[in-house]
Amino acid sequence: MAFNGGEYEVRKLQSTGGSTFTVSLPRPWVIKNNLQARDSIRIDWTPGGELRISPFETLKEVKNSIHFSTDKLPEKGLHDHLMGAYISGVDTIKISFKNEERKKIKVQVRRFLRSTRGFEIYEETDSIIQLICLMNAGDMPLHASLNRMYLQVTSLVRDIVSVIGGEDREFLIDSEERENEVDALLYLIERQVRILLESHIVASSLNLSRTQALEYANLARSLERMMDHAFSLATLVQETSDVKSKMISNQPFESLSIWQQSLKELMINIRTRDSFRIEEARLNLKKVQKLLILHEEDLLSNHFKNKGTVFDFAISESVRRLCAYARDFGEILLNMKIYSELTRSN
């Protein structure tokens, strides 16, 4: 029978000793990979439990490349195409353009380099820019990027509370820079996950199954959305001239401490996955959300004509959304825990 990629055969294990089992390999596969008797092969035990066999000597990562010509792209559309290529897992990007477009193209390229990790300019002429990625997808553990995102979100929220309490507004001057870093880490995780779905080598390096990798991407998106609202809070505080320290006692700012503690507990449980602690954190977040809804209803019905009340309402809404995305974060953790405990049977 012919044996082609995408097909399968059923073969029986043979016992060749007290504790040794062997299985024969399909002859067409051996011939296609130019293997001989006594050649080495690599056997990967994947996070999902399967064994994957690859020719050891020829085992290498496939490199993807793409070519963009500006005369075939919408005006100002290069950056979006570059980001799409990055998240898709491209390793080399070639951009061709007319000489008179060079300055505008370089602006979009610099913006792309600020928004991503690992890409550098390899070659540049009057009509061509070539970018290459120097970072392997399997080098950066996903949990390390998640932890960095978490630290950026929570540190910005702590600085917001400090400024409300009377500290200098300079604490928030780099809030946009911090938000951009969280965005860049999200893009990096999405890129790694996209590559992992097609590469068992990257999956082995990161020690993640496809399902686990997708859930990590979902966790990253939740943190990125939290950062969006933290940045909105920082902007609001910076633009409001009459912020008073007594506002710290308002319901939204009191709720932030519960959000911080609950999110910290959830981050710990990325590894420990304790159902009771995850559910307790999610329950605390739910209680805070209900209190904030009551607070906003009170503002709408009794005090909304006051300028300070508008500020309070905007703060409350952002804090409530921070709690909502943190609850989503906890739900994803529960999904990951339950998946890891599934019993599979025929």
Summary of the structure (lengths in Angstrom):
residues: 346
radius of gyration: 26.0
end to end distance: 27.0
largest distance: 85.4
contacts: 996
relative contact order: 0.08
helix: 62%
strand: 10%
